[in-house]
Amino acid sequence: MNLERYFSDIINDVNNAIAKYLESANTPTLYEASRHLFSAGGKRLRPLILVSSADSLGGDRKRSILAGAAIETLHTFTLVHDDIMDHDSLRRGLPTVHVKWGEPMAILAGDLLHAKAFQMLNDSLTGFDSDIYHKVMETFVNSVITLSEGQAMDMEFENRDDVAIDDYMEMIKKKTAYLIACSSGIGSMISGGDNTTFEKFFNFGLYLGISFQIVDDIIGITSDESELGKPVFSDIREGKRTLLVIKTLNEASSEELLLLRSVLGNRNSSHEDLKKAAEIIKTHSFEYAYNLAEKYKVMALSNLSEINFKNKDAIDALVYISDFTVKRRK
């Protein structure tokens, strides 16, 4: 199978579905702001996982595309509000929504995306019996609740010096991994997967999501701004207690700690000091972080290998996505 064509077809169909739901002549500014981040591209990781999971079980592609559009719209809602909370000025190489239209309009755009995500998912479930409908909706709702809790934990950690690696792992499971697990799990449910199959797909997404976020934290201090699409070192400037930072704070020398503590969470830190802090973090945590990301990827693939699939090409696509998650550099 040509994976590039396979992924391209899914992405194009998902983008088209989202565009149809975000058309409006009544409040053009609100809808323009809501469409803004979609126009900047993005990996579309979650819909790719959802549709590939559904395809692997022989699911209805039209239904899974619309469910994938719902999951991507929900994800984009979180990005709009995250950028406001983190005071970020760039996302995917473009000005963030609140920078371009102001915070009030950005909040409304995020709220609209949140509602549209449920509208898309509801439409994708047309014709299902009530048991499947409620289980899919319950999984989707739980993902919103869980990622909100994870975001709150992430923000609270910025003001704490006692954040442990276990705390971090619980936070990224909630903030990032659960929505990816929701993607693979819903893909299974809407394609006739039984409870055991759902659990395997859900765990696949959960472990892959953990791996994804660990690598994302690494990329946040290694890529340049043109690759990253947002300010480099922003996690350090904001004082994020990432796995890398926690590991480094536990191992750094007194001299290194002095610099790190002066830079972490200091929005006035110079680029040079941020760069020095990043080098210290790399020295103490990179090998550990990459090894942990690889471990969780292997756990994800272990769950995938236990699924009785109908479409090997779709499983191959999920394996490729898993490998890409760890190897990517942006």
N, C-alpha and C positions, 0 to 999 in steps of 0.2 A: 504493500500500500504506500502511496505517496502521502506521507504524514503532513508535509507542508500544505498540500491541497486539502487534506482532511481538516486540518485546523483552520485554514483560511475560509473554507465553506462555513464552518460553524461560526466563526467570528463575524463574517459578513451577515449571516442570517440573524445572529443575536443583535448586531448593531442595527439592522433594519427593523427588527421587532421593537427595540427600544425607541428608535426614532418615531415610529408610528404612535407610540404612547406619549411621546413628549412633543406633540404638535399642538399648538394653540394660537388662535388669533386674538383671543380676548385679553390675555395678560402676557404679551410677547416678551417683556423683560424678564419676568419670572421664569418662563420656559427657556429663554435663551440662557439664563444663568444655570438652569438645571441641566441643560445639554452641554455646558461648557467643558467639563472634564472628559466627557465621552469623545469630544472632537479632538482631544489631545492624544488619543490612542489608548495604550495600556495593554497589559498581557492577556486580559480576559481569562485569567487562570481558572476562576470559579465556574463560569459557564462551560469552559472546555472540559473540566472535570465532570460536571453534571451531565453534559450531553454524551461524553465518552462512556461514562458509567451506564447511562441509559442504553446506548448503542450496544454495549457489551452483552446486555440481556435481551436484545432484540426489541427495544422500546420504540414508541412512536416518535419519530424525529421532530415533527411539528410541535408536539406537546413538550418535548424536552428543550427545544429552542426557546419556547416562551418561558419555561421554568428557569432556564439559564439566563434569560434576559432579566427575570425577576431578581435572581441572586446577584447579578452584576449591578443592577440598579440599587439594591440594598447596600451593597459594598460601596458604591459611589456616594450614597448618602452619608455613610460614615466618614468618608474622606473629606467631604465638604465641611462637616462639623469638626473633624479632627484638626483641619487646617486653621479653623478659627481658634480652637483651644490652644493649639501649639504656636500660634502667631506666625505660621509659615507663609511666605510670600510666593513660592513657586511650587507647582505640582505638575509633573510630566512636562516640564520645560515651559509651562505657561503660567501667567499670574493666577493665583488661587481665586476662587469665586468671591471671597470676601474682600480681596484687594481690588478686584475689578468692579464689583457692584456694591460693596459695603456690607457690613456684618448683618444688618437686618434682612436684606434681600438674600444673603447667603443662607441664613437660618431658614428662611421660607423655602428656598430652593431645596435645601436638605429635607425639610418636612414634606415637600411635594414628592421628592424621590422616594421617601419612605412609604408614602401612601401608594404611589404608582407601583412599587415593588409588590405590594400585597394585591393590587388590582391585576397585575400580570400573572402572579401565581394563581390567584383565584380563577382567572380565565383559562389557565393551562390545565386546570383540574376538572373542567367541564366534562360531565359524563361519568365520572368515577362514583363508586358507591361511597356512602358516608364514612365507613371505617377508614378507607384509604385517604379520603379528603381530610378527615380530622387528624390523622397521623402525620400527613405532610404538613398541614398547617401548624400542628403542635411543634414539629421539628423546626419550622421556619420561625415561629414566634419565640421558641426557646433560644434560637440563635441570636435574635435581637436582644433579648434579656441578658444572655451570657456575654455577648460582646460589649454591652453597656457596662456590665460589672467589670470586665477586663480593662476597659478604658479608664474607669474610675480607679482601679488598682494601679494602673500605669501612672496616672496623675499623682496619686497619693505617694507612690514610691519616690518621686522626685524630691520630696521633703523628708525622706527617711535615710538614716545611715545604717540601718540594721537589716536591709533587704537581703535575704539569702537566695541562693540559686533555686531552692525549692519554691520560694515565693515567686520568682521570675517565671519558672516553668508553669506554675498555675495561672499566672497572669496571661502569658502568651497563648495558653490553651484556650482561655476564655476570649481574649481579644482578637485572635487571628485564627487559631486552628479550628474552633468550633464551626465557624461559617464555612470553611473548606470541607469539614466533615458533613455539614448540612448539605453541601453541594453533591457530594458523592452519595450520601444517604438518600436524598430526594431522587436522584437519578435512578437509584435502585427501586425505590417504592413505586414510582410512576411507570415502571417497566415490568411490574409483576414479581419483583423479588420478595421472597418470604422473609420472616423475621431474622433468621440466621444470616441470610445474604445481606440484609440491611445492616446488621451489626458488623459484618466484614467490610462492607463498603464504608460505613461510618468510621470505623477504626482506621481504615486506610487513609481517609481524609484527615482524621484527627492527627495521626502521626506525621503525615506529610505536611500538615499545617504548622506543626511545631518545628519541623525541619526548615520549612520556608521562612519562618520568622527569625530563626537563629541566623540563617544566611542573610536575611534582610538587614539585620543589625550589623553584620560584618560589612556588608556593602555600604552601609551608611557612613563608614569611616574610611573606605578604601576607594570608592569611585570618585571621579571628578564630577563637577556640577553638570556638565553637558551630558554625561552618561546617566547620572542619577535623576535628573529632571527636577531637583529641588536642592536647596543649599546643602553643601557638604558639611559634615561635622554638626549638623543640627541636633542630633541626639545628645552629643556632649554638651553643646551650648544650653540645651534645655534641661540638662541634668538627668536624662533618662537612665534608669538603673537597668541597663541591658545585661545579658549574660556576660558579655565581655567586660563591662565596667565592674560588675560584682566580682568576677574572678580576679581582675586586676587589683581592686581595692583590698582583696584578701592576701595578695602576694607581693605587692609593690614595696619598694624600700621607702624609708622615711622621706628621703629627698623626692622620690617620685610621687609619693602621696601628697607632699606639700604642693606640688604643681597641680596634680589632679584635683585636689579639693579647692584650689583657687579658681579652677576653670569650670568644673562641673556646675551647671546651672547658672553660670555667670554670662548673661547676654551681652556684656560689654567686653568679653574676652577677645583678644586680638587673634587674627587668623594664625599668626605664628605660634601663639600659646596653644591654640586648638590643635594645630598640627603636631606640636610636641606631645600633647596629651594623647593624641591618636597613636603616635609611635610607641608610647609606653604601653598603651592598651594592646596594640598588635603583638608586642613582645611577650606579654604575659598570657594572652588568651586565645590567639588565633587558632593554634593547633587544637587546643581543647574544644573550641567552638565548632570547628569544621568536623572534628571527629564525632561530636555529639549530633550534629546535623545529619551526618552519614548514618549514625546508629538509628535515628528515628526514620530515615528514609528506608532503611532495611526492614524495620518493623512494619512500615506501611506496605511495602511490597510483599511481606510475608502474609499479610491479610489478603492482599489481592490474589496471591497464588492459590488460595483456598476456595476461590469462587468458581462455581460451575457456570462458565460463560457460554454464550452462543456466538459471539463475534470476536475472534482472536485479534483482528485488526484494532478494535477499540481498546482491548486490553493492552496491546502493544503501544497504543497512544498514551495510555495512563502510565505505563512504565517509562516511556520517553519523558513525559511531564515530570515524573518523579526524579529522574536523573538530571533533568534540566534545572530543577529546583535547587539542587546542591551545587551544580556547576556554573550557574548563571553569575554574571558580574554586574547586573543592573536590575 
